[in-house]
Amino acid sequence: MTKDTAIKLFKDKQIRTIWDDEHEKWYFSIVDVVGVLTESPNPRKYWSVLKSRLKKEGSQLTTNCSQLKMLSSDGKYYKTDVADTEQLFRLIQSIPSPKAEPFKLWLAKVGRERIDEIEDPEIGIDRLMETYLRKGYSTSWINQRIKSIEVRKELTDEWDNRGVKKGQEYAILTDEITKAWAGLTTKQYKSLKQLKRENLRDHMTNLELVLNMLAEATTTEISKEKKPKSFKDNQRIAKQGGTIAGNTRKEIEEKTGKKVVTDQNAKQIIKRKNKELE
């Protein structure tokens, strides 16, 4: 099935999701949902115990529960228990939580929003802007971030055309690009900014975003011209695209005397923006 991965927010809590185009439904990470509803320090253990109990009770939820690969905090994809909206409504009945009713309303809203976005993609962009604005990002940063999503999509479309597999191969090529332009692997970059599961691009400064876009856009253009046949060829091109942006980074640093790649994360970037507005 054709799938589209995303992170959905429920009151600033992240829930990993996958949209199934074929069946037109969302699949949600059960562990993430359990974490939101229970606020348990170990939602995996909570779900494991609950799953065993439901299985003994003969619940259809555990029988029909699917597993899909989802991005984990270590940047790798692992099989994760998922449920569609209908299954989640059943799960919520088994978890005593004051958040149950608001969460039900949120689920219904998420389902409707996706259909709206398919009919009119601009709605999705507007909602994305609203989400970032609520988090405190500046309008200029948000515009850069939205552009970076477009650039990334063009790159992944090109990789799809060249037979690159989603998941691990995407991660390897992204790592090649990041290492070539930033001088750090993706893992090192996230560590510098003290990130775990968060999206690295959401914690980049404007300049970091611009150079990351340059690296990915250049990689896309080289790939279109060279038409790589093997994964090794794609790796080589990813490094070339990243290196061009890396040379630009070094020139900027030489002229300004300041490092482009910083340890600032979103919290610090937003705090600095608010100070400038005072």
ChimeraX attribute file (.defattr): number of C-alpha atoms within 10 A of each C-alpha:
attribute: neighborCount
match mode: 1-to-1
recipient: residues
	/A:1	8
	/A:2	10
	/A:3	15
	/A:4	11
	/A:5	14
	/A:6	16
	/A:7	14
	/A:8	15
	/A:9	13
	/A:10	15
	/A:11	10
	/A:12	11
	/A:13	12
	/A:14	17
	/A:15	19
	/A:16	21
	/A:17	23
	/A:18	22
	/A:19	20
	/A:20	16
	/A:21	12
	/A:22	9
	/A:23	9
	/A:24	12
	/A:25	17
	/A:26	23
	/A:27	23
	/A:28	27
	/A:29	21
	/A:30	25
	/A:31	21
	/A:32	20
	/A:33	24
	/A:34	23
	/A:35	19
	/A:36	21
	/A:37	18
	/A:38	17
	/A:39	12
	/A:40	12
	/A:41	9
	/A:42	12
	/A:43	19
	/A:44	15
	/A:45	12
	/A:46	15
	/A:47	19
	/A:48	12
	/A:49	12
	/A:50	17
	/A:51	17
	/A:52	13
	/A:53	13
	/A:54	17
	/A:55	14
	/A:56	10
	/A:57	10
	/A:58	11
	/A:59	15
	/A:60	12
	/A:61	17
	/A:62	20
	/A:63	10
	/A:64	11
	/A:65	14
	/A:66	14
	/A:67	15
	/A:68	16
	/A:69	15
	/A:70	22
	/A:71	16
	/A:72	15
	/A:73	12
	/A:74	9
	/A:75	18
	/A:76	12
	/A:77	16
	/A:78	13
	/A:79	12
	/A:80	18
	/A:81	19
	/A:82	26
	/A:83	25
	/A:84	20
	/A:85	18
	/A:86	14
	/A:87	18
	/A:88	22
	/A:89	15
	/A:90	14
	/A:91	20
	/A:92	18
	/A:93	10
	/A:94	11
	/A:95	15
	/A:96	10
	/A:97	15
	/A:98	10
	/A:99	13
	/A:100	17
	/A:101	11
	/A:102	11
	/A:103	20
	/A:104	15
	/A:105	10
	/A:106	14
	/A:107	20
	/A:108	12
	/A:109	11
	/A:110	17
	/A:111	15
	/A:112	10
	/A:113	15
	/A:114	18
	/A:115	13
	/A:116	14
	/A:117	15
	/A:118	11
	/A:119	11
	/A:120	11
	/A:121	12
	/A:122	12
	/A:123	15
	/A:124	16
	/A:125	13
	/A:126	11
	/A:127	13
	/A:128	15
	/A:129	18
	/A:130	14
	/A:131	15
	/A:132	16
	/A:133	14
	/A:134	10
	/A:135	13
	/A:136	17
	/A:137	21
	/A:138	14
	/A:139	12
	/A:140	9
	/A:141	19
	/A:142	20
	/A:143	12
	/A:144	16
	/A:145	23
	/A:146	14
	/A:147	15
	/A:148	20
	/A:149	13
	/A:150	12
	/A:151	20
	/A:152	17
	/A:153	14
	/A:154	16
	/A:155	20
	/A:156	18
	/A:157	13
	/A:158	18
	/A:159	22
	/A:160	13
	/A:161	12
	/A:162	17
	/A:163	13
	/A:164	19
	/A:165	13
	/A:166	12
	/A:167	15
	/A:168	13
	/A:169	15
	/A:170	15
	/A:171	16
	/A:172	15
	/A:173	21
	/A:174	21
	/A:175	19
	/A:176	25
	/A:177	31
	/A:178	27
	/A:179	21
	/A:180	22
	/A:181	28
	/A:182	24
	/A:183	17
	/A:184	18
	/A:185	18
	/A:186	20
	/A:187	16
	/A:188	13
	/A:189	19
	/A:190	21
	/A:191	14
	/A:192	15
	/A:193	18
	/A:194	13
	/A:195	17
	/A:196	14
	/A:197	12
	/A:198	15
	/A:199	13
	/A:200	18
	/A:201	17
	/A:202	15
	/A:203	23
	/A:204	22
	/A:205	22
	/A:206	18
	/A:207	14
	/A:208	18
	/A:209	20
	/A:210	17
	/A:211	22
	/A:212	24
	/A:213	22
	/A:214	21
	/A:215	28
	/A:216	26
	/A:217	22
	/A:218	22
	/A:219	26
	/A:220	22
	/A:221	16
	/A:222	16
	/A:223	21
	/A:224	15
	/A:225	8
	/A:226	11
	/A:227	15
	/A:228	19
	/A:229	11
	/A:230	11
	/A:231	16
	/A:232	11
	/A:233	14
	/A:234	24
	/A:235	19
	/A:236	16
	/A:237	24
	/A:238	27
	/A:239	23
	/A:240	20
	/A:241	25
	/A:242	30
	/A:243	23
	/A:244	18
	/A:245	26
	/A:246	24
	/A:247	14
	/A:248	16
	/A:249	20
	/A:250	17
	/A:251	12
	/A:252	14
	/A:253	14
	/A:254	11
	/A:255	8
	/A:256	10
	/A:257	10
	/A:258	11
	/A:259	12
	/A:260	17
	/A:261	20
	/A:262	15
	/A:263	16
	/A:264	16
	/A:265	19
	/A:266	19
	/A:267	12
	/A:268	14
	/A:269	18
	/A:270	18
	/A:271	12
	/A:272	12
	/A:273	13
	/A:274	13
	/A:275	8
	/A:276	8
	/A:277	6
	/A:278	5
